[in-house]
Every structure is written in structure tokens, then in C-alpha cells.
Amino acid sequence: MKMPSFRLEGRVVIVTGAASGIGAGLARGLAHFGAAVGCVDVSAGGLAQAVADIKDSGGRAVAISADVREEGSLTAAVSRVEKELGPLAGAVNCAGVHDSFAAESMTLQQWQRVVDVNLSGIFLSCQAEGRALIRNGGGSIVNVGSISAHIANRGLRQVHYNAAKAGVAHFSRSLALEWAEHGIRVNVVSPGYTATPMAKSPEVWPLVEHLVADIPMARMAEVEELIGPAVFLLSDASSYCTGVDLLVDGGAVCW
Ligand SMILES: NC(=O)c1ccc[n+]([C@@H]2O[C@H](COP(=O)([O-])OP(=O)(O)OC[C@H]3O[C@@H](n4cnc5c(N)ncnc54)[C@H](O)[C@@H]3O)[C@@H](O)[C@H]2O)c1
């Protein structure tokens, strides 16, 4: 019997949203498990640090500025990753934005900004990555969703965010069906409340005590706790998993 491998040695993986929070943690985590990481973000700030940390630990990484709302920018990012690190084998699409507005006064622009990054950005990222993976004979994509695809967060006015995240879940399931024939697995990791700049935003932070009271494990996640689930879904250990939405939420949606 051949034991499955959780390691990512020799795999080139793109992480979008790699300059901050969960994406920055996942970029470092995937490198720790052996992947060469294309770190992609619209903001240059934390990208250089993530890449420097990976290289200091003996890993391989490249920092690429790209906007997940722009098809051309993503195509160029994938080409550069392949040129510098090798053929693409996987991706974690983590770039996202969040804000809060009452539904009755939310403008179309406010709605559109969140849907453009959090849902259309996932589509465009998967498309650019998928074209390379089809060419390379397969791979694994992990889209970062949210518990907000499963529940409407008590006290948070974010119909745009919740709708976009629900879209990510069903988009990913649909893509898993389409791309099984190409040997590409498509799964979702759905974090609960996680201690990042997004969760410390003025809309969310004042509610944290109240939100945490609704979590059976009675605390937020640390970014590191998302690494194991992402490594699992990218590695051969999950070779029969596709279309899965893996909740990492301390039991928050169990109530
Ligand atoms: N923090 C939480 O509690 C939580 C919970 C559930 C889901 N999530 C999801 O996890 C993901 C990461 O969130 P986070 O908490 O780490 O947030 P964060 O704000 O710390 O990081 C988000 C990153 O995405 C990048 N980004 C934003 N727009 C972009 C664009 N157009 N193109 C490329 N990059 C862009 C930002 O520059 C930033 O580096 C998001 O998809 C978010 O919805 C977060």
C-alpha cells in the first residue's frame, strides 16, 4: 500500500492576496511544506516581506504585482511565475476585500467593488491559472471562501460580501465538475473569523466579542490554522477530493 504524501516539494503554486493576512500566512506555509510560491497581490507592501521570509528559510518565491480584477494582469502573473519558478501545479486564490453598508443605502458601486474582487476576481484567477494547469496536465486550485457563504453573520451589514462568497462556493463546485476531465481539482477553504487586518477593520472589530461568543471553540482562528487545510487540498493526500468546501471555523456554523 502506497502512503499518501502531504508534501508539496517540486510544486509551483500561486497565492493571490499574498501581501497580508491569510494569503501572506499561506504563502509562507506552502513554502514550508516544499512549494515554490508565486506571491501575487495588488499591494506591493507586504509582498516583498513574504518573499524575503520564504527565501531566508531556503525556499523559492517571486513577488508579482497584479490586480485580480484584470485578466491581462493575471495572465502576465501566471507567465512570470512559470518563467521564474517552473510549470504551475496549483493555486490558492485568497485576494479579497470587505466593508459594511446597510443594504437599503448600499450603492451599486459599493456592491460592485466587493463582487468584482471577491467573486469575479476568483473567476478570472481560476481562468488564468486553469489555462496553465490544463497545458501542464492537471493540478489543484483552492479558492478562499468564508463562513459567510454558509451563514449570514449576525450584526454585520454585508449582503454584497455574503452573496459574493456564496457565489465562490457554487462557482468552485461547478468548476470542479468542468475541470475533472483535465485532472484539475477545485476546492474551497472557508475560514471563520480569523485574526487579520480584515477582521480588525472598524466594521468587524467592535463586534468581535459578540461574534466569538457564537463560536463553539470560543476564539478566532490564527492565520497558521489555515495552512494545514490548504496544504491538504493542494497535496496528493486529497487526490480524491474535488468540489469540497472545507470549513475552518471552530464550529461556528454548527449552531
Ligand atoms: N479574516 C477573516 O476573518 C476572514 C474570514 C473568512 C474569509 N476571509 C477571506 O480570506 C481572504 C483573505 O482575507 P484576510 O483576512 O487575509 O484579508 P487582508 O485584508 O489581510 O488581505 C487581503 C489581501 O488581498 C489583497 N487584495 C485586495 N484586492 C485585491 C485585488 N484587486 N487584486 C489583488 N489583491 C487584492 C489585499 O491587498 C490584501 O493583501 C479574503 O478572501 C477574505 O474574504 C477572511
The ligand as a Gaussian input file, in Angstrom:
#p B3LYP/6-31G(d) Opt

LIG

0 1
 N      -10.155000      37.483000       8.184000
 C      -11.291000      36.823000       8.275000
 O      -11.929000      36.768000       9.351000
 C      -11.831000      36.088000       7.056000
 C      -12.891000      35.200000       7.274000
 C      -13.394000      34.497000       6.180000
 C      -12.856000      34.673000       4.926000
 N      -11.821000      35.551000       4.767000
 C      -11.298000      35.684000       3.409000
 O       -9.915000      35.408000       3.401000
 C       -9.286000      36.159000       2.351000
 C       -8.111000      36.934000       2.928000
 O       -8.599000      37.833000       3.907000
 P       -7.656000      38.478000       5.034000
 O       -8.432000      38.488000       6.277000
 O       -6.315000      37.850000       4.977000
 O       -7.627000      39.996000       4.494000
 P       -6.428000      41.024000       4.295000
 O       -7.080000      42.328000       4.077000
 O       -5.426000      40.893000       5.409000
 O       -5.722000      40.520000       2.953000
 C       -6.374000      40.604000       1.700000
 C       -5.314000      40.785000       0.616000
 O       -5.981000      40.812000      -0.655000
 C       -5.356000      41.821000      -1.443000
 N       -6.249000      42.322000      -2.488000
 C       -7.367000      43.066000      -2.333000
 N       -7.870000      43.398000      -3.534000
 C       -7.047000      42.849000      -4.469000
 C       -7.047000      42.853000      -5.884000
 N       -7.968000      43.515000      -6.590000
 N       -6.056000      42.174000      -6.532000
 C       -5.087000      41.513000      -5.825000
 N       -5.032000      41.510000      -4.480000
 C       -6.006000      42.161000      -3.806000
 C       -5.022000      42.924000      -0.429000
 O       -4.049000      43.848000      -0.934000
 C       -4.550000      42.114000       0.763000
 O       -3.157000      41.893000       0.716000
 C      -10.379000      37.049000       1.741000
 O      -10.884000      36.431000       0.581000
 C      -11.424000      37.086000       2.835000
 O      -12.711000      37.340000       2.314000
 C      -11.293000      36.253000       5.791000

